[in-house]
């Protein structure tokens, strides 16, 4: 059976964030629901047992590291979304858990609590008359037993009308119109690398590095300590902050800087911008929705042409310093080029040695990507290298990570042993096409949601589709029915 587009639910499940939307449209929309992929548990919910699984203490866990929950807690006992945010803001004794940080997924009560909150609280679905099929994207590499458990939850607990499951890297690649490539998904705690060939993830080649957004924030916070203006404003001599409060404030400032789009990523050996040849592609400008920016740029050029030589020299000097003034917690702060070094730990983790365990060995991201692709069959590598997609929450406000990665991957392309026609010639950077207007200014951070929407539009509108489980099929075959509809498991 085919479903109405208006009833379809897209549910993207990431390690750090859950995103969801209701309905498919001619112009695919961005998610309407976005919450952190965490749950909380009050001390009373488990008779005071809030052990975080490390040393048996009963302190609440605010980190993103997975914690060990009490075995008796049910889905309805966990706090999710605004309830959890308010409880933490009030200073209540809450243990926080991130169930999708585990691989494979094991804490199903926490997982069910998150999905239930999104479906019935945020999207206002009704369990008794749930006519919505669900397209669920999940972290890659889950075992068959996990697929069957998900299928059981959605049909027996949520009473959904249909279910299809797609792995996140595959959905991310669908969003950029490709079936082969390597997906680099930068999360908060780590970065996942997934080579894909001809529509299938090469699971033996998948890897991850233990450097993510968190480490970039810590690195920038440390750099900002050298900015005397920032330090004087945040911790004045007459009212200095404690060392702990100052560090947290600097971390919050670092997060504010990158989420506000003040960070640029220079590529390795970056060259000067190509000069404007005076030729304007009107059609391309209209398709990209950049008419206003082009007009403003033209007016600025005319104004600069009328400025005196001294004024032009001063403008170039200020531009070279790359100074910006931002408002942060009632402070006016001036930042320089140090903000553009935010992503350096991804490419050179040794920069973090002064901030963490200096003995920890972490591969640079470009090395991890190169080694992952080298694990793919030799005759498939040239196709994988044709599609480099760098995605994740970081890529929404921070542009240019794909190009920066591309220039650093060149050493992995040329091998003396492969001087044949299968020798990869170059790395092609992929990105979400500009003909998706809702995603135009979002970078590539919503690639998983867009790819999931495209997948749902295809399979749920096909009467003969064997890519999803219907309610009647679940009744006849049970949870195992999802295995037959998941090509990755066959």
C-alpha positions in Angstrom: 0.0 0.0 0.0 1.0 3.6 -0.6 0.8 6.3 2.1 -0.2 9.9 1.9 2.9 12.2 2.0 1.3 14.2 4.8 1.4 11.3 7.2 5.0 10.2 6.8 7.3 10.7 9.7 11.1 11.2 9.2 13.1 10.3 12.3 16.8 10.9 12.2 18.7 9.3 15.0 22.3 10.5 15.6 24.7 10.0 18.5 24.1 13.5 19.8 20.9 14.8 18.2 17.5 13.5 17.2 15.7 15.3 14.3 12.2 14.7 13.1 9.6 16.0 10.7 6.0 15.2 9.7 5.0 15.1 6.1 6.7 15.1 2.7 6.4 18.1 0.4 7.3 18.9 -3.2 10.1 21.1 -1.7 11.5 18.9 1.0 11.6 20.7 4.3 14.2 20.9 7.1 13.3 19.1 10.4 10.7 20.7 12.6 11.9 18.9 15.8 15.5 18.8 17.0 16.4 17.6 20.5 19.6 16.4 22.2 19.8 12.6 22.2 19.9 12.3 25.9 17.6 11.2 28.8 17.6 11.9 32.5 16.6 10.0 35.5 15.7 11.4 38.9 17.2 9.9 42.0 13.7 8.9 43.3 13.1 6.9 40.1 15.6 4.3 41.1 15.5 4.6 44.9 18.6 6.8 44.9 20.7 4.5 42.8 22.4 6.9 40.3 25.7 5.1 39.8 27.3 6.3 36.7 29.1 3.0 36.1 32.6 4.2 37.0 33.1 4.3 40.7 29.7 3.8 42.3 29.2 7.4 43.4 25.8 8.9 43.3 26.7 12.0 41.5 24.7 13.1 38.4 26.5 12.7 35.1 26.4 15.7 32.9 28.9 14.4 30.3 28.1 12.9 27.0 29.8 9.7 27.9 27.4 6.8 28.2 26.4 6.0 31.8 25.1 2.8 33.3 21.4 3.2 34.2 19.5 1.3 36.9 18.1 -1.9 35.4 14.6 -1.3 36.7 13.9 2.1 35.0 11.2 2.0 32.4 10.7 4.4 29.4 8.1 6.5 31.3 10.5 7.2 34.1 13.1 9.1 32.0 13.0 12.8 31.4 13.4 13.9 27.8 13.5 17.2 26.0 12.3 20.3 27.8 11.5 18.3 31.0 15.1 17.3 31.2 16.4 20.8 30.3 14.3 22.4 33.0 15.3 19.8 35.7 19.0 20.4 35.0 18.5 24.2 35.0 16.8 23.9 38.4 19.9 22.1 39.8 18.0 18.8 40.5 19.9 15.6 41.1 19.6 14.1 37.6 21.7 11.4 36.0 22.1 12.0 32.2 22.5 9.2 29.7 23.3 9.3 25.9 22.0 5.9 24.7 23.2 6.2 21.1 26.8 6.7 22.1 26.8 2.9 22.8 27.7 0.6 19.9 25.7 -1.5 19.5 22.6 0.1 21.1 21.8 -1.6 24.4 19.7 0.7 26.5 16.4 0.2 24.8 14.3 1.8 27.6 16.2 5.0 27.1 15.9 4.8 23.3 12.2 4.1 23.5 11.7 7.2 25.8 13.4 9.4 23.2 11.5 8.1 20.2 8.2 8.2 22.2 8.7 11.8 23.2 9.4 12.9 19.6 6.5 11.0 18.1 3.7 11.7 20.6 4.8 14.9 22.3 6.5 16.8 19.5 4.8 15.5 16.4 1.4 14.9 18.1 0.8 11.4 16.8 -1.9 9.4 18.4 -1.1 5.8 19.3 -4.6 4.5 19.1 -5.0 5.7 15.5 -1.5 6.0 14.2 -1.6 6.2 10.4 2.0 7.4 10.1 4.7 5.2 8.6 8.2 6.0 9.9 11.5 6.3 8.0 14.1 5.8 10.7 17.8 6.5 10.1 20.2 5.0 12.6 23.9 4.8 13.4 25.6 2.3 11.1 26.8 -1.2 12.0 23.9 -2.3 14.2 23.3 -6.1 14.5 20.2 -7.9 13.3 18.9 -8.2 16.8 18.9 -4.4 17.1 16.9 -4.1 13.9 14.4 -6.5 15.2 14.1 -4.7 18.5 13.5 -1.4 16.7 10.8 -3.0 14.6 9.2 -4.4 17.7 9.2 -1.1 19.5 7.6 0.8 16.5 4.8 -1.7 15.9 4.0 -2.9 19.4 4.7 0.2 21.5 4.0 3.0 19.0 1.5 1.2 16.7 3.0 2.8 13.5 1.5 2.0 10.1 4.9 1.1 8.5 8.6 1.1 9.2 11.7 1.5 7.0 15.2 1.7 8.4 18.2 3.3 6.6 21.8 3.7 8.0 22.8 7.3 8.4 25.8 7.4 6.2 23.8 5.9 3.3 21.1 8.6 3.8 23.8 11.3 3.9 25.2 10.1 0.6 21.7 9.9 -1.0 21.3 13.6 -0.1 24.2 14.5 -2.4 23.0 12.3 -5.3 25.6 9.6 -5.0 25.9 5.9 -4.3 29.6 5.7 -3.8 31.9 7.8 -1.6 33.3 8.2 1.9 31.2 10.0 4.5 33.0 11.8 7.3 30.4 12.5 10.1 31.8 14.9 12.7 30.0 14.5 16.0 30.5 16.0 19.4 32.7 13.4 20.9 34.1 11.6 17.9 34.1 11.5 14.1 32.8 8.5 12.1 34.2 7.5 8.7 32.1 5.3 6.4 33.3 4.2 2.9 30.4 3.3 0.7 30.4 1.5 -2.7 27.5 1.2 -5.0 24.8 1.8 -2.4 26.3 -0.4 0.4 28.4 0.6 3.3 31.8 -1.2 3.4 31.5 -2.1 7.1 34.9 -3.7 7.5 36.5 -0.4 6.4 34.5 1.8 8.7 36.4 3.6 11.5 36.3 6.5 13.8 38.6 9.0 15.5 38.2 10.1 19.1 38.3 13.8 18.1 35.1 15.8 17.6 33.5 19.2 18.2 34.2 19.0 22.0 37.9 19.0 21.4 37.8 21.9 19.0 35.9 23.9 21.5 38.5 23.1 24.2 41.3 24.1 21.8 39.7 27.4 20.9 39.0 28.2 24.5 42.7 27.7 25.3 43.7 30.0 22.4 41.3 32.7 23.6 43.2 32.9 26.9 45.9 34.7 24.9 43.4 37.4 23.9 44.0 40.1 26.6 40.8 42.0 25.6 38.7 38.9 26.0 40.2 37.9 29.3 39.9 41.4 30.7 36.2 41.5 29.8 35.2 38.1 31.0 37.4 38.0 34.2 38.1 41.7 35.2 40.8 42.3 37.8 38.3 43.7 40.3 36.0 40.7 40.0 37.9 37.7 38.7 36.2 34.4 38.0 37.3 31.2 39.5 39.4 28.9 37.4 36.5 26.5 36.8 34.0 29.3 36.0 36.5 31.0 33.6 37.1 27.7 31.7 33.4 27.1 31.4 32.8 30.7 30.2 35.6 30.3 27.6 34.1 27.0 26.4 30.7 28.7 26.1 32.3 31.5 24.1 34.0 29.0 21.8 30.7 27.3 21.2 29.0 30.7 20.5 31.7 31.6 18.0 31.5 28.5 15.8 27.7 28.1 16.0 27.3 31.8 14.9 29.3 31.2 11.8 32.4 33.2 12.7 34.9 30.4 11.8 36.4 29.8 8.4 38.5 26.8 7.5 41.6 27.4 5.3 42.6 24.5 3.2 46.1 23.2 3.2 48.1 25.3 0.8 45.1 27.6 0.2 45.5 29.9 -2.7 44.1 33.3 -3.4 40.5 33.7 -4.6 40.0 33.8 -8.3 39.6 37.4 -9.5 36.2 38.5 -10.7 36.2 38.5 -14.5 33.2 40.9 -14.6 30.9 38.2 -16.0 27.7 37.6 -14.0 25.8 34.3 -14.4 22.3 35.6 -13.7 20.6 32.2 -13.9 23.0 30.7 -11.4 22.5 33.6 -9.0 18.7 33.3 -9.2 18.8 29.6 -8.6 21.1 30.0 -5.6 18.9 32.8 -4.2 21.8 35.2 -3.9 20.4 38.2 -5.7 20.5 40.5 -2.7 24.1 39.5 -1.9 25.3 40.3 -5.4 23.6 43.7 -5.4 25.1 44.5 -2.0 28.5 43.4 -3.3 28.2 45.7 -6.4 27.3 48.7 -4.2 30.2 48.0 -2.0 32.6 47.9 -4.9 31.3 51.2 -6.2 31.7 52.8 -2.7 35.3 51.5 -2.5 36.2 52.8 -5.9 35.3 56.4 -4.7 37.3 56.1 -1.5 40.7 57.8 -1.3 43.9 55.8 -1.5 44.4 56.2 2.3 41.0 55.0 3.1 41.5 52.0 0.8 44.8 51.2 2.4 43.2 51.3 5.9 40.3 49.1 4.7 42.8 46.5 3.4 44.7 46.7 6.7 41.6 46.0 8.7 40.6 43.2 6.4 44.0 41.6 6.8 43.7 41.6 10.6 40.3 40.0 10.2 38.9 41.5 13.4 35.2 41.1 14.4 33.3 42.4 17.4 30.7 40.2 18.9 28.2 40.5 21.8 28.5 37.7 24.4 26.8 37.9 27.8 26.6 41.7 27.9 30.2 41.9 26.8 31.5 43.4 23.6 34.5 41.2 22.6 36.9 41.7 19.7 38.3 38.5 18.1 41.0 38.0 15.6 42.2 35.2 13.4 42.6 32.8 16.3 38.9 31.9 15.8 39.7 30.4 12.4 42.0 27.8 14.1 39.0 26.1 15.6 39.1 23.0 13.4 42.9 22.5 13.7 42.7 19.6 16.2 40.7 17.5 13.6 43.7 17.6 11.3 46.5 17.7 14.0 45.3 16.0 17.3 48.8 16.6 18.8 47.6 20.2 19.5 45.5 18.7 22.2 48.4 17.2 24.1 48.7 20.2 26.4 45.0 19.9 27.2 44.5 16.2 27.7 46.5 13.0 28.0 49.7 13.5 26.1 50.2 9.8 25.7 47.0 9.3 23.8 47.6 8.4 20.2 44.9 9.8 17.9 45.2 9.7 14.1 44.7 13.0 12.2 41.3 12.9 10.4 42.9 12.9 6.9 45.0 9.9 7.9 42.0 8.0 9.3 40.0 8.7 6.1 42.8 7.7 3.9 43.4 4.4 5.8 39.7 3.6 5.8 39.5 3.9 2.0 42.6 1.8 1.6 40.7 -1.0 3.3 38.2 -1.0 0.4 38.9 -3.4 -2.5 41.5 -1.9 -4.8 39.2 -1.8 -7.8 36.5 0.1 -5.8 38.7 2.8 -4.4 38.5 5.1 -7.5 34.7 5.2 -7.1 34.9 5.9 -3.4 37.3 8.7 -3.8 34.9 10.4 -6.3 32.6 11.3 -3.4 33.9 12.9 -0.2 31.1 14.2 2.0 32.0 15.9 5.2 28.9 16.3 7.3 27.7 16.6 10.9 26.5 19.5 13.1 29.8 21.3 12.6 29.3 21.7 8.9 26.1 23.8 9.2 27.8 27.0 10.3 31.4 26.1 9.4 31.9 25.9 5.6 34.8 24.6 3.7 35.7 21.5 5.7 35.3 19.3 2.6 37.8 21.4 0.6 40.2 21.5 3.5 40.0 17.7 3.7 40.4 17.3 0.0 43.8 19.1 -0.1 45.1 16.9 2.8 44.1 13.6 1.2 46.2 14.0 -1.9 49.1 11.8 -0.6 46.7 8.8 -0.3 45.7 8.9 -4.0 49.0 8.0 -5.7 50.5 4.7 -5.2 53.5 3.3 -7.2 51.9 -0.1 -7.1 48.7 1.1 -8.8 50.0 2.9 -11.9 47.1 1.6 -13.9 43.7 2.8 -15.1 42.2 2.1 -11.6 44.6 4.6 -10.0 42.4 7.3 -8.5 43.1 10.7 -10.1 41.5 13.1 -7.6 39.1 13.5 -4.7 35.7 15.0 -5.6 34.0 16.9 -2.7 30.3 16.4 -2.5 27.7 18.8 -1.1 23.9 19.2 -0.9 22.7 20.6 -4.3 21.5 24.2 -4.4 18.2 23.2 -5.9 17.0 22.2 -2.4 16.0 25.8 -1.3 15.2 24.9 2.3 18.7 23.4 2.7 20.6 26.1 0.8 22.0 28.0 3.8 22.3 25.0 6.1 25.6 23.6 4.9 25.8 19.8 4.8 24.7 19.2 8.4 21.2 18.2 7.5 22.4 15.6 4.9 21.1 12.7 6.9 17.6 14.2 7.3 17.4 15.2 3.6 18.6 11.8 2.4 16.0 10.1 4.7 13.3 12.3 3.3 14.3 11.4 -0.3 14.3 7.7 0.7 10.8 8.0 2.3 9.3 9.8 -0.7 10.5 6.9 -3.0 9.6 3.8 -0.9 6.4 4.9 0.8 4.8 6.0 -2.6 5.6 2.7 -4.3 2.7 0.2 -4.0 5.1 -2.7 -4.8 7.9 -1.6 -2.5 9.7 -4.2 -0.5 11.8 -1.7 1.3 9.5 -1.2 4.3 7.4 -3.3 6.7 3.7 -2.8 6.8 1.5 -3.4 9.9 0.0 -6.5 8.2 3.4 -7.9 7.4 4.5 -7.4 11.0 1.4 -9.2 12.2 2.3 -12.2 10.0 6.1 -12.4 10.4 6.9 -10.5 13.6 10.1 -8.5 14.2 12.1 -10.6 11.8 10.2 -9.0 8.9 12.5 -5.9 9.0 15.5 -8.1 8.0 14.0 -8.9 4.6 13.5 -5.1 4.0 17.0 -4.0 5.0 19.5 -4.6 2.1 22.4 -3.9 4.5 21.6 -7.1 6.4 21.1 -9.4 3.5 
